[in-house]
Amino acid sequence: MITIKKLLVFIWPQRYQVLLSVLLSALTIGASISLMSTSAFLISMAALQPSVSVVGVAVVGVRFFGITRGIFRYFERIVSHSTSFKVLANIRVWLYTVIEPKAPAGISNFKTGDLLNRIMADVDNLENFFVRVFLPPATSLIVVFSVSAFMGLFSPRISIILFSGLLFIGLIISVFTLLFSREPGNQLTNIRSQLREEIVDFVQGLPDIQSFGQEEKFIDRIHTTSDQFYKIQQKLGLINATQSALTTLSMGLIIWFILYVTIPLVNSGTIEGVHLAVVILGSMASFEAVQNLPQAMNLLGANLRSANRLFELESVPAGIIEPSDPETPPTEANLVFKDLYFNYGEVEVIKGIDLNLPSGKKIAIVGKSGAGKTTLTNLLLRFWEPESGQILINGKDISCYRSEDLRKLISLVSQSTYLFNTSIRENLRLAYPKASEADMLNACKIAEIDAFIDSLPKKLDTVIGERGHQMSGGERQRLAIARAVLKNTPILILDEPTSNLDPVTEKKIITTIDRIARSKTVIWITHSLTGLEKMDEILVMEEGTIVERGTHEQLIEAKGEYFLMRNDQKF
């Protein structure tokens, strides 16, 4: 019940369109019933060979209801589907507002395939909620009471029989369908999610799977899950077929029962003979209002399961807590890391880090993988909250600022810069949406990627493919640097910006970075020790703590961890 209330919240902004959809749907079915009833009256009356004037009104009625049924159906489809798409848009916007503040910390425990299934399949599944779940019951309420009242004009007994029959099909069969399909429906949702996860894993890991010759093993696993998925679908198909058969059987029995009651009333003169066909065909046409309700209940179960999976994301705790009364973001960046601790679950990653970075200071953080280097910058970006300790900017804890405002002070160039499957222009606008073309070209010139862009047929409008696969590694990194230049923030974080690059390209990238970072506070995270002579201070981290710190010359003289790392890299 709570889930349905939450879903109705998404419909509320389109409530007037919803009312119009229900009205048009009811008018469409009403026109169908009226057409059948009027046609039955016309045919029955024509059999008595009356004058044309006697059947004239019926002829006009048949034409009127035949035309209006098509008109009402047309506009009902337009309004209801327009409303459905708007409701779906409301759900998608809500989902983004739920996920965005919780990424990455809040959703890090979800598998990629499972999260993708929720965001895409579960949201798309709710497309049916309005048109096939909400609209049919709302329409049927109006039609059932209206047609029952109409049949009451002929006989209260006919009205009661028809009302009871419509109620049986619309409620009893629907409830039984919902109950019997609940368990296989839950299984289908879970197995569909599992199947998507396995397919995503297979596609993402395909090169490694092929290199180790494990294709058959993974394909067999997918086939096994697919077979389970197919068997559950078969079971649901059997339930739906049984429901359809029961509905058809019930409709036939109800019509026979109405005939059984109506024929004696005709013989006794209570109902005129020409009205017998009106009662029967009108009753048959009225089943249109309820025959889709069992399917609607079945879809309701699927919609509720999808909705619950989405609402689970809402209940996931946020990785950070935004301030209720945020401070105005500073224009300068004097950073202080004070007695900082952080855990990933039970694993302690940062242990008592103390660090002072006045505005304009440049530090390098080196160490083995897993030493906590990247985690330190993730805490600065407020992707996670520290377990204890503080990160201060200009003397105020960063939790005093909105995360959005805080991140406007920071530019990030990472080892795996994400480039979208769109143009270079749009990828640059990610950093500064209001940037002019002149701004972009200047940023590209500073990043020394302007010559490459000039060589492209469409210049800035060239589409670079998913993750920028149409560019080399060096070009991707230079485009990332151009983004950082365009954003123009006081803090620059470089997280392995030259990893996986050849030595020549690495030196060129380092020279470019050195030029753009002269007036900024710089945190350079790296395994490679090339170019660190220009840093104001170098920190060596090991297991979440700073084990050495000093300038390049000081650490070489100390002949500690940094000295050994340089020797290992054969400097």
Secondary structure as UniProt FT lines:
FT   HELIX           2..11
FT   HELIX           12..14
FT   HELIX           15..46
FT   TURN            47..48
FT   HELIX           52..99
FT   HELIX           100..102
FT   TURN            103..109
FT   HELIX           112..116
FT   HELIX           117..122
FT   HELIX           123..125
FT   TURN            126..127
FT   HELIX           129..134
FT   HELIX           135..152
FT   TURN            153..154
FT   HELIX           156..167
FT   HELIX           168..173
FT   HELIX           174..204
FT   HELIX           206..211
FT   TURN            212..213
FT   HELIX           215..267
FT   TURN            268..269
FT   HELIX           273..275
FT   HELIX           276..286
FT   HELIX           287..289
FT   TURN            290..292
FT   HELIX           293..315
FT   STRAND          335..344
FT   TURN            345..346
FT   STRAND          347..357
FT   TURN            359..360
FT   STRAND          362..367
FT   TURN            369..370
FT   HELIX           373..380
FT   TURN            381..382
FT   STRAND          388..393
FT   TURN            394..395
FT   STRAND          396..397
FT   HELIX           398..400
FT   HELIX           403..407
FT   TURN            408..409
FT   STRAND          410..414
FT   TURN            415..416
FT   HELIX           424..429
FT   TURN            430..431
FT   TURN            433..434
FT   HELIX           437..446
FT   TURN            447..448
FT   HELIX           450..454
FT   TURN            457..458
FT   HELIX           459..461
FT   HELIX           466..468
FT   TURN            469..470
FT   HELIX           473..487
FT   STRAND          491..495
FT   TURN            497..500
FT   HELIX           503..516
FT   TURN            517..519
FT   STRAND          521..526
FT   TURN            530..531
FT   HELIX           532..534
FT   STRAND          537..542
FT   TURN            543..544
FT   STRAND          545..550
FT   HELIX           552..558
FT   HELIX           561..568
FT   TURN            569..570
//
